[in-house]
């Protein structure tokens, strides 16, 4: 439960900030089943101007598209998350392509895609196969990519050097050196609630030297809620907390950070 001061700050954040672009969300997730429609409908009145919905399977991608078609402030990305590469049907890529081509106005990226070696039992060969086929699809369709890379930065960067897509590394957790190489490849870096955590040293160091034209704000909601909401269900309004922390690190105001990141996202996703 929030203390009275935190509650007051939350209300002030809603009133103070505008033009928030949440570049990574999962509103098709079951965590939003009880209030999804009312929440999405009300976010523009609380300072959230744009939302990118990210697909994790062919079915989830289609659900994200249906939501984007309902709400003018929402767009979507379609793709297969690296944790979902096992058990895919033979026509999984055709399904992703079909969804992407069915509504180019709302589908603005391929994602979230990438590599994840965090949990035991991962199949790196299969992950690489699914990843590279989706990178090729993004190139074919002229779309940017939304990248999920966890405990697999070396392999992922090797592949990205080959394909050189436009896109964003979501929830960036690599080194400063990797961040600068990613920027040289033309990739943006996404920062969310983890930037506010006490152990976010690498993210803080990266943001201090990152050219701000390559920074994006995100939530990954319903996951990774920022302090002081850690442990709660996250939603796009909580980007205010991340923007305030980024402002402290960068020597800017939170609204300046929000404005810069919105312009960056609009450029990347051709909004």
RODRENFI-391608 format. One record per atom (N, C-alpha, C): residue in one letter; chain; atom name; x, y, z. Coordinates in steps of 0.1 Angstrom, whole numbers. Layout:
N
A A CA X Y Z;
...
REM end
This chain:
271
X A N 8 -12 0;
X A CA 0 0 0;
X A C 9 13 0;
X A N 5 23 -8;
X A CA 13 35 -8;
X A C 10 43 4;
X A N 21 50 9;
X A CA 20 59 20;
X A C 13 72 14;
X A N 7 80 23;
X A CA 0 92 19;
X A C 8 101 9;
X A N 21 103 12;
X A CA 29 111 3;
X A C 30 105 -11;
X A N 32 92 -11;
X A CA 33 85 -24;
X A C 20 86 -32;
X A N 9 85 -25;
X A CA -4 86 -31;
X A C -6 100 -37;
X A N -2 110 -30;
X A CA -2 124 -35;
X A C 6 126 -47;
X A N 18 120 -47;
X A CA 27 121 -58;
X A C 21 114 -71;
X A N 15 103 -69;
X A CA 9 96 -80;
X A C -2 105 -87;
X A N -10 111 -79;
X A CA -21 120 -84;
X A C -14 132 -92;
X A N -4 137 -86;
X A CA 3 149 -92;
X A C 9 145 -105;
X A N 15 133 -106;
X A CA 21 128 -118;
X A C 10 128 -130;
X A N -1 123 -127;
X A CA -12 122 -137;
X A C -15 136 -142;
X A N -15 146 -133;
X A CA -19 159 -137;
X A C -8 167 -144;
X A N 4 164 -140;
X A CA 16 172 -145;
X A C 20 168 -159;
X A N 20 155 -162;
X A CA 27 151 -175;
X A C 17 148 -186;
X A N 22 151 -198;
X A CA 13 148 -210;
X A C 22 143 -221;
X A N 16 137 -231;
X A CA 24 132 -243;
X A C 32 120 -240;
X A N 28 111 -231;
X A CA 36 99 -228;
X A C 34 89 -239;
X A N 45 83 -244;
X A CA 44 72 -254;
X A C 50 60 -248;
X A N 41 51 -244;
X A CA 46 38 -239;
X A C 49 29 -250;
X A N 62 26 -252;
X A CA 67 19 -264;
X A C 67 4 -262;
X A N 62 -1 -251;
X A CA 62 -16 -249;
X A C 52 -20 -238;
X A N 41 -26 -242;
X A CA 31 -30 -233;
X A C 24 -43 -237;
X A N 17 -49 -228;
X A CA 10 -62 -230;
X A C -4 -61 -225;
X A N -12 -53 -231;
X A CA -26 -51 -226;
X A C -35 -63 -230;
X A N -30 -72 -238;
X A CA -38 -84 -241;
X A C -36 -94 -230;
X A N -27 -92 -221;
X A CA -24 -101 -210;
X A C -37 -103 -201;
X A N -38 -115 -196;
X A CA -50 -118 -187;
X A C -50 -109 -175;
X A N -39 -103 -171;
X A CA -39 -94 -159;
X A C -48 -82 -161;
X A N -52 -79 -173;
X A CA -61 -68 -176;
X A C -75 -72 -179;
X A N -78 -85 -178;
X A CA -91 -89 -182;
X A C -103 -82 -175;
X A N -101 -78 -163;
X A CA -112 -72 -155;
X A C -115 -58 -159;
X A N -105 -51 -163;
X A CA -107 -36 -166;
X A C -100 -31 -178;
X A N -97 -40 -187;
X A CA -89 -36 -199;
X A C -95 -24 -207;
X A N -108 -25 -210;
X A CA -114 -15 -218;
X A C -115 -2 -211;
X A N -119 -2 -199;
X A CA -120 11 -192;
X A C -106 17 -190;
X A N -96 9 -187;
X A CA -83 14 -185;
X A C -77 20 -198;
X A N -78 13 -209;
X A CA -73 18 -222;
X A C -80 30 -227;
X A N -93 30 -225;
X A CA -101 42 -229;
X A C -98 54 -221;
X A N -94 53 -208;
X A CA -91 64 -200;
X A C -77 70 -200;
X A N -68 62 -206;
X A CA -54 66 -205;
X A C -51 80 -212;
X A N -57 83 -223;
X A CA -54 96 -229;
X A C -57 108 -220;
X A N -67 106 -211;
X A CA -71 117 -202;
X A C -61 118 -190;
X A N -52 108 -189;
X A CA -42 108 -178;
X A C -28 110 -184;
X A N -27 116 -195;
X A CA -14 119 -201;
X A C -7 110 -210;
X A N -14 98 -213;
X A CA -8 88 -222;
X A C -13 90 -236;
X A N -5 95 -245;
X A CA -9 98 -258;
X A C -8 87 -268;
X A N 2 78 -266;
X A CA 4 67 -275;
X A C 8 54 -268;
X A N 4 43 -273;
X A CA 8 30 -267;
X A C 11 20 -278;
X A N 23 13 -276;
X A CA 26 2 -285;
X A C 23 -11 -278;
X A N 15 -19 -284;
X A CA 11 -33 -279;
X A C 20 -43 -285;
X A N 27 -51 -277;
X A CA 36 -61 -283;
X A C 31 -75 -282;
X A N 32 -82 -294;
X A CA 28 -96 -295;
X A C 39 -106 -291;
X A N 34 -117 -285;
X A CA 44 -127 -280;
X A C 42 -141 -287;
X A N 31 -143 -294;
X A CA 27 -155 -301;
X A C 19 -150 -313;
X A N 16 -159 -323;
X A CA 7 -155 -334;
X A C -7 -151 -329;
X A N -12 -159 -319;
X A CA -25 -156 -313;
X A C -25 -143 -305;
X A N -15 -141 -297;
X A CA -14 -128 -289;
X A C -12 -116 -298;
X A N -5 -118 -309;
X A CA -3 -107 -319;
X A C -16 -103 -325;
X A N -24 -113 -328;
X A CA -38 -110 -334;
X A C -46 -102 -323;
X A N -45 -106 -311;
X A CA -53 -100 -300;
X A C -48 -85 -299;
X A N -35 -83 -300;
X A CA -29 -69 -299;
X A C -35 -61 -310;
X A N -36 -67 -322;
X A CA -41 -59 -334;
X A C -55 -55 -331;
X A N -63 -64 -326;
X A CA -77 -61 -324;
X A C -79 -50 -314;
X A N -70 -49 -304;
X A CA -70 -38 -294;
X A C -66 -25 -301;
X A N -56 -26 -309;
X A CA -51 -14 -316;
X A C -62 -8 -325;
X A N -70 -17 -331;
X A CA -81 -13 -340;
X A C -92 -6 -332;
X A N -93 -9 -319;
X A CA -104 -3 -311;
X A C -100 11 -306;
X A N -87 13 -303;
X A CA -83 25 -296;
X A C -73 33 -305;
X A N -77 46 -309;
X A CA -69 53 -318;
X A C -55 56 -313;
X A N -53 56 -300;
X A CA -40 60 -294;
X A C -31 47 -293;
X A N -36 36 -298;
X A CA -28 23 -297;
X A C -23 19 -311;
X A N -11 13 -311;
X A CA -6 6 -323;
X A C -1 -7 -318;
X A N 4 -16 -327;
X A CA 8 -29 -322;
X A C 20 -34 -330;
X A N 27 -43 -324;
X A CA 38 -51 -330;
X A C 34 -65 -330;
X A N 38 -73 -340;
X A CA 34 -87 -341;
X A C 47 -95 -341;
X A N 47 -107 -334;
X A CA 59 -115 -334;
X A C 58 -126 -324;
X A N 69 -134 -323;
X A CA 70 -145 -314;
X A C 81 -143 -305;
X A N 78 -142 -292;
X A CA 88 -140 -281;
X A C 97 -152 -280;
X A N 110 -151 -277;
X A CA 119 -162 -277;
X A C 115 -173 -267;
X A N 108 -170 -256;
X A CA 103 -180 -247;
X A C 92 -188 -252;
X A N 87 -185 -264;
X A CA 75 -192 -270;
X A C 79 -199 -283;
X A N 91 -202 -285;
X A CA 95 -208 -298;
X A C 92 -223 -299;
X A N 90 -230 -288;
X A CA 87 -244 -288;
X A C 72 -246 -291;
X A N 69 -256 -298;
X A CA 54 -259 -300;
X A C 48 -250 -311;
X A N 55 -242 -318;
X A CA 49 -234 -329;
X A C 44 -243 -340;
X A N 33 -239 -346;
X A CA 28 -246 -358;
X A C 37 -243 -369;
X A N 36 -252 -379;
X A CA 45 -251 -391;
X A C 43 -237 -398;
X A N 31 -232 -397;
X A CA 28 -219 -405;
X A C 29 -207 -396;
X A N 36 -208 -385;
X A CA 37 -196 -376;
X A C 41 -183 -382;
X A N 51 -184 -391;
X A CA 56 -172 -397;
X A C 46 -167 -407;
X A N 39 -175 -414;
X A CA 29 -171 -423;
X A C 17 -164 -416;
X A N 15 -169 -404;
X A CA 4 -162 -395;
X A C 9 -148 -391;
X A N 21 -147 -387;
X A CA 27 -133 -384;
X A C 26 -124 -396;
X A N 31 -129 -407;
X A CA 31 -121 -419;
X A C 16 -117 -423;
X A N 7 -126 -422;
X A CA -7 -123 -425;
X A C -13 -112 -416;
X A N -10 -113 -403;
X A CA -15 -103 -394;
X A C -8 -89 -397;
X A N 4 -89 -400;
X A CA 11 -77 -403;
X A C 6 -70 -415;
X A N 3 -78 -425;
X A CA -2 -72 -438;
X A C -16 -69 -438;
X A N -24 -74 -428;
X A CA -38 -72 -428;
X A C -42 -58 -424;
X A N -33 -51 -417;
X A CA -36 -37 -413;
X A C -23 -29 -410;
X A N -17 -25 -421;
X A CA -4 -18 -420;
X A C -6 -4 -412;
X A N -18 1 -412;
X A CA -19 14 -404;
X A C -17 11 -389;
X A N -21 0 -384;
X A CA -20 -3 -370;
X A C -8 -11 -366;
X A N -3 -20 -375;
X A CA 9 -28 -372;
X A C 21 -20 -376;
X A N 29 -16 -366;
X A CA 40 -7 -369;
X A C 54 -13 -366;
X A N 54 -26 -362;
X A CA 67 -32 -359;
X A C 65 -47 -358;
X A N 77 -54 -359;
X A CA 77 -69 -356;
X A C 83 -71 -342;
X A N 76 -77 -333;
X A CA 81 -78 -320;
X A C 70 -84 -310;
X A N 74 -89 -298;
X A CA 87 -87 -295;
X A C 95 -100 -298;
X A N 107 -98 -304;
X A CA 115 -110 -309;
X A C 129 -109 -303;
X A N 136 -120 -303;
X A CA 150 -119 -298;
X A C 155 -132 -293;
X A N 163 -132 -282;
X A CA 169 -143 -276;
X A C 168 -142 -261;
X A N 165 -153 -254;
X A CA 164 -153 -240;
X A C 170 -166 -234;
X A N 182 -165 -228;
X A CA 189 -177 -223;
X A C 188 -177 -208;
X A N 178 -171 -202;
X A CA 178 -169 -187;
X A C 174 -182 -180;
X A N 165 -189 -185;
X A CA 160 -201 -178;
X A C 166 -214 -184;
X A N 169 -223 -175;
X A CA 174 -236 -179;
X A C 165 -243 -189;
X A N 172 -250 -199;
X A CA 164 -258 -209;
X A C 161 -250 -221;
X A N 166 -238 -223;
X A CA 164 -231 -235;
X A C 171 -237 -247;
X A N 165 -235 -259;
X A CA 170 -241 -271;
X A C 176 -229 -279;
X A N 189 -227 -278;
X A CA 195 -215 -285;
X A C 193 -216 -300;
X A N 195 -228 -305;
X A CA 194 -230 -320;
X A C 181 -226 -325;
X A N 170 -231 -318;
X A CA 157 -228 -322;
X A C 154 -213 -321;
X A N 158 -208 -310;
X A CA 156 -193 -308;
X A C 162 -185 -319;
X A N 174 -189 -322;
X A CA 181 -181 -333;
X A C 174 -183 -346;
X A N 169 -195 -349;
X A CA 161 -197 -361;
X A C 149 -188 -362;
X A N 141 -188 -351;
X A CA 129 -180 -351;
X A C 132 -165 -351;
X A N 142 -161 -344;
X A CA 147 -147 -344;
X A C 151 -142 -358;
X A N 159 -150 -365;
X A CA 164 -145 -378;
X A C 153 -145 -388;
X A N 144 -155 -387;
X A CA 133 -155 -397;
X A C 124 -143 -395;
X A N 123 -138 -383;
X A CA 114 -126 -381;
X A C 122 -114 -384;
X A N 135 -114 -383;
X A CA 143 -102 -387;
X A C 142 -101 -402;
X A N 142 -112 -409;
X A CA 141 -112 -424;
X A C 127 -107 -428;
X A N 117 -111 -420;
X A CA 103 -106 -423;
X A C 102 -91 -421;
X A N 108 -86 -410;
X A CA 108 -72 -408;
X A C 115 -64 -420;
X A N 126 -70 -425;
X A CA 133 -64 -436;
X A C 124 -64 -448;
X A N 117 -75 -451;
X A CA 108 -77 -462;
X A C 97 -66 -462;
X A N 91 -64 -450;
X A CA 80 -55 -448;
X A C 83 -41 -445;
X A N 96 -38 -444;
X A CA 101 -25 -441;
X A C 96 -20 -427;
X A N 96 -29 -417;
X A CA 92 -25 -404;
X A C 103 -26 -394;
X A N 103 -17 -384;
X A CA 113 -18 -373;
X A C 110 -30 -364;
X A N 119 -34 -355;
X A CA 117 -45 -346;
X A C 118 -41 -332;
X A N 111 -48 -323;
X A CA 111 -46 -309;
X A C 118 -59 -303;
X A N 130 -56 -297;
X A CA 139 -67 -294;
X A C 139 -70 -279;
X A N 138 -83 -276;
X A CA 139 -89 -262;
X A C 152 -96 -262;
X A N 162 -92 -254;
X A CA 174 -98 -253;
X A C 178 -100 -238;
X A N 178 -112 -233;
X A CA 181 -115 -219;
X A C 192 -126 -218;
X A N 203 -123 -211;
X A CA 214 -132 -209;
X A C 218 -138 -222;
X A N 217 -131 -233;
X A CA 221 -136 -246;
X A C 227 -125 -255;
X A N 232 -114 -249;
X A CA 236 -103 -257;
X A C 247 -106 -267;
X A N 256 -114 -264;
X A CA 267 -118 -274;
X A C 261 -123 -287;
X A N 253 -134 -285;
X A CA 247 -140 -297;
X A C 238 -130 -304;
X A N 230 -123 -297;
X A CA 221 -113 -303;
X A C 228 -103 -311;
X A N 238 -97 -305;
X A CA 246 -86 -312;
X A C 252 -92 -325;
X A N 257 -104 -325;
X A CA 263 -110 -337;
X A C 252 -111 -348;
X A N 240 -115 -344;
X A CA 229 -115 -354;
X A C 225 -101 -359;
X A N 225 -92 -350;
X A CA 220 -78 -353;
X A C 231 -71 -362;
X A N 243 -75 -360;
X A CA 254 -69 -369;
X A C 251 -74 -384;
X A N 246 -86 -385;
X A CA 244 -91 -398;
X A C 231 -85 -405;
X A N 220 -84 -397;
X A CA 208 -80 -403;
X A C 206 -65 -402;
X A N 212 -58 -392;
X A CA 212 -44 -391;
X A C 197 -38 -392;
X A N 188 -43 -384;
X A CA 174 -37 -385;
X A C 173 -24 -378;
X A N 163 -16 -381;
X A CA 159 -5 -373;
X A C 150 -11 -362;
X A N 151 -5 -350;
X A CA 143 -10 -339;
X A C 148 -5 -326;
X A N 143 -12 -315;
X A CA 147 -9 -301;
X A C 150 -21 -294;
X A N 160 -21 -285;
X A CA 163 -31 -276;
X A C 155 -28 -263;
X A N 144 -35 -261;
X A CA 135 -33 -250;
X A C 142 -37 -237;
X A N 139 -29 -226;
X A CA 145 -32 -213;
X A C 160 -34 -213;
X A N 167 -25 -219;
X A CA 181 -27 -221;
X A C 188 -29 -208;
X A N 197 -40 -208;
X A CA 204 -44 -196;
X A C 219 -47 -199;
X A N 223 -43 -210;
X A CA 237 -46 -214;
X A C 247 -36 -208;
X A N 259 -37 -212;
X A CA 270 -28 -208;
X A C 269 -15 -216;
X A N 277 -5 -210;
X A CA 278 8 -217;
X A C 284 6 -231;
X A N 294 -3 -232;
X A CA 300 -6 -245;
X A C 290 -12 -255;
X A N 282 -21 -251;
X A CA 272 -27 -260;
X A C 262 -17 -264;
X A N 258 -8 -254;
X A CA 248 2 -257;
X A C 253 11 -268;
X A N 266 15 -268;
X A CA 271 24 -278;
X A C 272 17 -292;
X A N 275 4 -291;
X A CA 275 -4 -304;
X A C 261 -4 -310;
X A N 252 -7 -301;
X A CA 238 -7 -306;
X A C 234 6 -312;
X A N 237 17 -306;
X A CA 234 30 -312;
X A C 241 32 -325;
X A N 253 27 -326;
X A CA 260 28 -339;
X A C 253 20 -350;
X A N 246 9 -346;
X A CA 239 1 -355;
X A C 225 8 -359;
X A N 222 19 -352;
X A CA 209 26 -354;
X A C 198 21 -345;
X A N 201 14 -334;
X A CA 191 9 -326;
X A C 188 19 -314;
X A N 176 20 -310;
X A CA 172 27 -298;
X A C 172 18 -286;
X A N 173 24 -274;
X A CA 173 16 -262;
X A C 160 20 -253;
X A N 153 10 -249;
X A CA 141 12 -241;
X A C 144 11 -226;
X A N 139 21 -218;
X A CA 140 21 -204;
X A C 127 21 -197;
X A N 125 12 -187;
X A CA 112 11 -180;
X A C 114 12 -165;
X A N 105 5 -158;
X A CA 105 5 -144;
X A C 118 1 -137;
X A N 126 -8 -143;
X A CA 138 -13 -137;
X A C 148 -2 -135;
X A N 147 9 -143;
X A CA 156 21 -141;
X A C 155 26 -127;
X A N 143 24 -120;
X A CA 141 30 -107;
X A C 145 21 -96;
X A N 150 8 -99;
X A CA 153 -1 -89;
X A C 167 2 -83;
X A N 169 -2 -71;
X A CA 182 1 -64;
X A C 194 -5 -71;
X A N 192 -17 -78;
X A CA 203 -24 -84;
X A C 204 -21 -99;
X A N 199 -9 -103;
X A CA 199 -5 -117;
X A C 212 2 -122;
X A N 223 -2 -116;
X A CA 236 5 -118;
X A C 239 6 -133;
X A N 239 -6 -140;
X A CA 243 -6 -154;
X A C 233 3 -163;
X A N 221 2 -160;
X A CA 211 10 -168;
X A C 214 25 -165;
X A N 217 29 -153;
X A CA 219 43 -150;
X A C 232 47 -157;
X A N 243 39 -157;
X A CA 255 43 -163;
X A C 253 44 -178;
X A N 245 35 -184;
X A CA 242 36 -198;
X A C 235 49 -202;
X A N 225 52 -194;
X A CA 216 64 -197;
X A C 225 76 -196;
X A N 234 77 -187;
X A CA 242 89 -185;
X A C 250 92 -198;
X A N 254 82 -205;
X A CA 262 85 -217;
X A C 254 83 -230;
X A N 242 79 -229;
X A CA 234 77 -242;
X A C 229 90 -248;
X A N 231 92 -261;
X A CA 225 103 -268;
X A C 210 102 -267;
X A N 203 113 -262;
X A CA 189 111 -258;
X A C 180 109 -271;
X A N 185 111 -282;
X A CA 177 108 -294;
X A C 176 93 -297;
X A N 183 85 -289;
X A CA 181 71 -290;
X A C 175 64 -277;
X A N 168 72 -269;
X A CA 161 67 -257;
X A C 146 66 -260;
X A N 140 56 -254;
X A CA 126 54 -254;
X A C 121 50 -240;
X A N 109 54 -237;
X A CA 103 51 -224;
X A C 93 39 -226;
X A N 92 30 -217;
X A CA 83 19 -218;
X A C 79 14 -204;
X A N 69 5 -204;
X A CA 65 -2 -191;
X A C 68 -17 -191;
X A N 65 -24 -202;
X A CA 64 -38 -202;
X A C 52 -43 -193;
X A N 42 -34 -192;
X A CA 31 -37 -183;
X A C 23 -49 -189;
X A N 18 -58 -179;
X A CA 16 -56 -165;
X A C 28 -58 -156;
X A N 40 -60 -162;
X A CA 52 -64 -155;
X A C 60 -51 -152;
X A N 70 -53 -143;
X A CA 81 -44 -140;
X A C 76 -30 -136;
X A N 67 -29 -127;
X A CA 62 -16 -122;
X A C 74 -9 -115;
X A N 75 4 -117;
X A CA 86 12 -111;
X A C 83 14 -96;
X A N 94 18 -89;
X A CA 93 23 -76;
X A C 85 36 -76;
X A N 75 39 -68;
X A CA 71 32 -56;
X A C 60 22 -58;
X A N 57 17 -70;
X A CA 47 8 -73;
X A C 51 -6 -75;
X A N 64 -9 -72;
X A CA 70 -22 -74;
X A C 61 -33 -67;
X A N 58 -43 -75;
X A CA 50 -54 -69;
X A C 35 -52 -73;
X A N 31 -41 -78;
X A CA 18 -38 -83;
X A C 17 -42 -98;
X A N 4 -43 -102;
X A CA 2 -44 -117;
X A C 6 -31 -123;
X A N 15 -31 -133;
X A CA 20 -19 -140;
X A C 10 -15 -151;
X A N 9 -2 -153;
X A CA 2 3 -165;
X A C 9 15 -170;
X A N 5 21 -181;
X A CA 13 31 -188;
X A C 14 44 -180;
X A N 5 47 -171;
X A CA 6 59 -163;
X A C 19 59 -154;
X A N 24 47 -151;
X A CA 35 46 -142;
X A C 48 51 -149;
X A N 48 53 -162;
X A CA 60 58 -169;
X A C 64 72 -163;
X A N 54 79 -157;
X A CA 58 91 -150;
X A C 69 89 -140;
X A N 69 78 -133;
X A CA 79 75 -123;
X A C 93 73 -129;
X A N 93 65 -140;
X A CA 105 63 -148;
X A C 111 75 -154;
X A N 102 84 -159;
X A CA 106 96 -165;
X A C 113 105 -154;
X A N 107 105 -142;
X A CA 113 113 -132;
X A C 127 108 -128;
X A N 129 95 -128;
X A CA 142 90 -125;
X A C 152 93 -136;
X A N 147 91 -148;
X A CA 156 95 -160;
X A C 160 109 -160;
X A N 150 118 -156;
X A CA 153 132 -155;
X A C 164 135 -145;
X A N 164 128 -133;
X A CA 174 130 -123;
X A C 188 126 -129;
X A N 188 115 -137;
X A CA 201 110 -142;
X A C 206 119 -153;
X A N 197 125 -161;
X A CA 201 132 -173;
X A C 202 147 -171;
X A N 197 152 -159;
X A CA 198 166 -157;
X A C 187 174 -165;
X A N 176 168 -167;
X A CA 165 174 -174;
X A C 152 173 -165;
X A N 141 179 -170;
X A CA 129 177 -164;
X A C 122 165 -169;
X A N 113 159 -161;
X A CA 106 147 -165;
X A C 98 150 -178;
X A N 92 161 -179;
X A CA 84 164 -192;
X A C 93 165 -204;
X A N 105 171 -202;
X A CA 115 171 -213;
X A C 118 157 -217;
X A N 121 148 -208;
X A CA 124 134 -211;
X A C 112 128 -219;
X A N 100 130 -214;
X A CA 88 124 -220;
X A C 87 129 -234;
X A N 89 142 -236;
X A CA 88 148 -250;
X A C 98 143 -259;
X A N 110 142 -255;
X A CA 121 137 -263;
X A C 118 122 -267;
X A N 114 114 -257;
X A CA 112 100 -260;
X A C 99 98 -269;
X A N 89 107 -268;
X A CA 78 106 -277;
X A C 82 108 -291;
X A N 90 119 -293;
X A CA 94 122 -307;
X A C 103 111 -312;
X A N 111 105 -304;
X A CA 119 94 -309;
X A C 111 82 -313;
X A N 101 79 -305;
X A CA 92 68 -308;
X A C 84 70 -321;
X A N 79 82 -322;
X A CA 71 86 -334;
X A C 80 84 -347;
X A N 93 88 -345;
X A CA 102 87 -357;
X A C 105 72 -360;
X A N 107 64 -349;
X A CA 110 50 -351;
X A C 98 42 -357;
X A N 86 44 -352;
X A CA 75 37 -356;
X A C 66 44 -367;
X A N 72 55 -372;
X A CA 65 62 -383;
X A C 51 65 -379;
X A N 49 71 -368;
X A CA 36 75 -363;
X A C 33 90 -367;
REM end
